[in-house]
Amino acid sequence: PPHRVAMFEPSVTLASGHKMPMLALGTWKSPPGVTGAAVKAAIQAGYRYLDCANDYNNEDEVGKALAEVFAEGTVKREDLFIQAKLWNTNHRPEHVKPDLMQTLKDLQLEYLDCFVIHWPQAAPSTGKAPTTRLNGAFPAPEEKNSMFPINTEGFFSCDMESHYIETWHAMEKLVDEGLVRSIGLSNFNKTQIQEVLAAVKKHPVSTLQNECHPYLQQKDLIDFCTANKICFQAFSPLGSGDTHLAVASSPTGVIPLQDPHIKALAEKYGKSPAQIMLKWQIQRGVCIVAKSVNPDRIKSNSELLGWEIAPEDMATFAQLNVGWRHLLWPEVAAHPDYPFKDELPHGFQPVKAALVSSSGTAA
């Protein structure tokens, strides 16, 4: 029989009752032509969790790779945990299911293990019609109905009539229909999460995916999630320094991957700085989405078992928590549901839409 690769442990049990591995391969900013190979390399390296999203404009390529690994017998569908995200243009209840159905079609799947609301704000969005990557995963004038609509003044469009509570209730229906097993949130702030928790009808908030790394440790938010049985997932766990969406450069003058303290720990343990940062998250009980298209890096990012960071070294991470969020996306800050208003610079003025999408692809 074909070689069945061992699943990366540890895993956590979500509020929905389903199990989720703690390490996921992220597919954000994975360019066309290499995403499929990255997915295969990750599964071969023992990853059992893939984190996808329709605005990354590569779900169809992920789907082709999945079909191939299933056909080869490397893994079965039930061995994998696959998460995708509802895009901002599709927050209106009647647009939620069309968003998911295109994702399932692209991924060549019958169900998702987890589906999350990608951002709390319905922006960029016109709210007029569902949009998918087939409409264009790039900024374009409103009449083009792309995933990043721009109004006549050059700003991202805002659907002011839409609020994420109605969106959440439409997400719950997808669980009833058997199309998704767990549902969650991403980029929501604590107040917004509390509002969703109070509005839950039947299916719990299972996950929260937010930016989190040694320079943005999110201790309060993680503790709040733990108290409410929400699994906190760190995206950009290495403080990804190459995003075009960063507003301010790191206050330390370097990105976490080049932080001298992390480098010193890496040397002490004979590991890479990336492995040290990922292990730190796992040891404090935080799930991680690690993005790479380099097969060697994908493999080394998963080599987190059989060694520990000593408690006294774990404690030293507290000194690195400088509160640097690089993914602020100020171009959507005009919407009332934008989550990070208190982190925008003093005297902030609305920003016109950059002509690249959140996944870095231009029209």
Secondary structure as the mmCIF struct_conf table of DSSP 4:
data_model
#
loop_
_struct_conf.conf_type_id
_struct_conf.id
_struct_conf.beg_label_comp_id
_struct_conf.beg_label_asym_id
_struct_conf.beg_label_seq_id
_struct_conf.end_label_comp_id
_struct_conf.end_label_asym_id
_struct_conf.end_label_seq_id
HELX_LH_PP_P HELX_LH_PP_P1 PRO A 2 PHE A 8
STRN STRN1 SER A 11 THR A 13
TURN_TY1_P TURN_TY1_P1 ALA A 15 SER A 16
BEND BEND1 GLY A 17 GLY A 17
STRN STRN2 LYS A 19 PRO A 21
BEND BEND2 MET A 22 MET A 22
STRN STRN3 LEU A 23 GLY A 26
TURN_TY1_P TURN_TY1_P2 TRP A 28 LYS A 29
TURN_TY1_P TURN_TY1_P3 PRO A 32 VAL A 34
HELX_RH_AL_P HELX_RH_AL_P1 THR A 35 GLN A 44
TURN_TY1_P TURN_TY1_P4 ALA A 45 GLY A 46
STRN STRN4 TYR A 49 ASP A 51
HELX_RH_3T_P HELX_RH_3T_P1 ASN A 54 TYR A 56
TURN_TY1_P TURN_TY1_P5 ASN A 57 ASN A 57
HELX_RH_AL_P HELX_RH_AL_P2 GLU A 59 GLU A 72
TURN_TY1_P TURN_TY1_P6 GLY A 73 GLY A 73
BEND BEND3 THR A 74 VAL A 75
HELX_RH_3T_P HELX_RH_3T_P2 ARG A 77 ASP A 79
STRN STRN5 PHE A 81 LEU A 86
HELX_RH_3T_P HELX_RH_3T_P3 ASN A 88 ASN A 90
BEND BEND4 ARG A 92 ARG A 92
HELX_RH_AL_P HELX_RH_AL_P3 PRO A 93 LEU A 107
TURN_TY1_P TURN_TY1_P7 GLN A 108 GLN A 108
BEND BEND5 GLU A 110 GLU A 110
STRN STRN6 LEU A 112 ILE A 117
BEND BEND6 HIS A 118 HIS A 118
BEND BEND7 PRO A 120 GLN A 121
BEND BEND8 PRO A 124 PRO A 124
BEND BEND9 GLY A 127 ALA A 129
HELX_RH_3T_P HELX_RH_3T_P4 ARG A 133 ASN A 135
BEND BEND10 ALA A 137 PHE A 138
STRN STRN7 PRO A 139 PRO A 141
HELX_RH_3T_P HELX_RH_3T_P5 GLU A 142 LYS A 144
BEND BEND11 MET A 147 MET A 147
STRN STRN8 PHE A 148 ILE A 150
TURN_TY1_P TURN_TY1_P8 THR A 152 GLU A 153
BEND BEND12 GLY A 154 PHE A 155
STRN STRN9 PHE A 156 PHE A 156
HELX_LH_PP_P HELX_LH_PP_P2 SER A 157 SER A 157
TURN_TY1_P TURN_TY1_P9 MET A 160 GLU A 161
HELX_RH_AL_P HELX_RH_AL_P4 TYR A 164 ASP A 176
TURN_TY1_P TURN_TY1_P10 GLU A 177 GLY A 178
BEND BEND13 LEU A 179 LEU A 179
STRN STRN10 VAL A 180 SER A 186
BEND BEND14 ASN A 187 ASN A 187
HELX_RH_AL_P HELX_RH_AL_P5 LYS A 190 ALA A 199
BEND BEND15 LYS A 201 HIS A 203
STRN STRN11 VAL A 205 GLU A 211
STRN STRN12 HIS A 213 HIS A 213
TURN_TY1_P TURN_TY1_P11 PRO A 214 TYR A 215
STRN STRN13 LEU A 216 LEU A 216
HELX_RH_AL_P HELX_RH_AL_P6 LYS A 219 ALA A 227
TURN_TY1_P TURN_TY1_P12 ASN A 228 LYS A 229
HELX_LH_PP_P HELX_LH_PP_P3 ILE A 230 ILE A 230
STRN STRN14 CYS A 231 PHE A 235
BEND BEND16 SER A 236 SER A 236
TURN_TY1_P TURN_TY1_P13 PRO A 237 LEU A 238
TURN_TY1_P TURN_TY1_P14 GLY A 241 ASP A 242
TURN_TY1_P TURN_TY1_P15 HIS A 244 LEU A 245
BEND BEND17 VAL A 247 ALA A 248
TURN_TY1_P TURN_TY1_P16 PRO A 251 THR A 252
BEND BEND18 GLY A 253 VAL A 254
HELX_RH_3T_P HELX_RH_3T_P6 PRO A 256 GLN A 258
HELX_RH_AL_P HELX_RH_AL_P7 PRO A 260 TYR A 269
TURN_TY1_P TURN_TY1_P17 GLY A 270 GLY A 270
HELX_RH_AL_P HELX_RH_AL_P8 PRO A 273 GLN A 283
TURN_TY1_P TURN_TY1_P18 ARG A 284 GLY A 285
STRN STRN15 CYS A 287 LYS A 291
HELX_RH_AL_P HELX_RH_AL_P9 PRO A 295 ASN A 301
TURN_TY1_P TURN_TY1_P19 SER A 302 SER A 302
BEND BEND19 LEU A 305 GLY A 306
HELX_RH_AL_P HELX_RH_AL_P10 PRO A 311 ALA A 315
HELX_RH_3T_P HELX_RH_3T_P7 THR A 316 LEU A 320
HELX_RH_3T_P HELX_RH_3T_P8 PRO A 330 VAL A 332
TURN_TY1_P TURN_TY1_P20 ALA A 333 ALA A 334
BEND BEND20 HIS A 335 HIS A 335
TURN_TY1_P TURN_TY1_P21 PRO A 336 ASP A 337
TURN_TY1_P TURN_TY1_P22 PRO A 339 PHE A 340
HELX_RH_3T_P HELX_RH_3T_P9 LYS A 341 GLU A 343
BEND BEND21 LEU A 344 LEU A 344
HELX_LH_PP_P HELX_LH_PP_P4 PRO A 345 PRO A 345
TURN_TY1_P TURN_TY1_P23 HIS A 346 GLY A 347
HELX_LH_PP_P HELX_LH_PP_P5 LYS A 352 ALA A 354
BEND BEND22 LEU A 355 LEU A 355
STRN STRN16 VAL A 356 VAL A 356
TURN_TY1_P TURN_TY1_P24 SER A 358 SER A 359
BEND BEND23 GLY A 360 GLY A 360
STRN STRN17 ALA A 362 ALA A 362
#
